[in-house]
Amino acid sequence: MMSNFKYCPMCGTPREGDDQFCKNCNFEFLVGEYVKVENKNMENDEKIEVEKVSQEEFVESNDNIRVSRDKINHCIAKYLNNELANQFNEKYGEILGFGISEYISTNLNNPFNDNFGDDELGNIENLLHDEKLIHSKNIFIQWIGENRGHLPGMVLNQYNVPIQTNINNLKNILSLDLVESDENNKFKNLLNEYLDFENEFLENLI
């Protein structure tokens, strides 16, 4: 018997009928029901209902995390591009190598309808502290914990890879020898906060 997924937990595509695989990303819908779990309080013997994360909540949270990650990386790339251009001129890519240049180019070309303005550091800080993102992170981690037993390694790896890639990029950026300034110090502090955020995801996936 297949699960009662209505949406693909990987890409959010609606499931058609009782399809075994997602038509978009080929995710295999798994066995499992999403029901309330009753625990007993050992002190007063009262029943406590703990609501499991529904598939719809997980899909929505996962989508919000991906969009927020793209926005944060866009703002980081914009700030870094300006800073490196000022420090090394427009040919900084020849000095720094391919990895960071590719990160900047890829994320600068990520289009958003949001008008971020020119305060990249303020935008990064606001995005990192957004309550919806924090809630989505908690929902994501809870869902993984509840469903780890019947999630094959290949599915967990699909979540793992983009997070690990992002962690590697952040470490490379933090290793740069940027000019000492209040703005760059704040930038590095925000990068470290973002790195901690991503590491928490990775720890819950491994």
Disulfide bonds with the S-S distance in Angstrom:
none
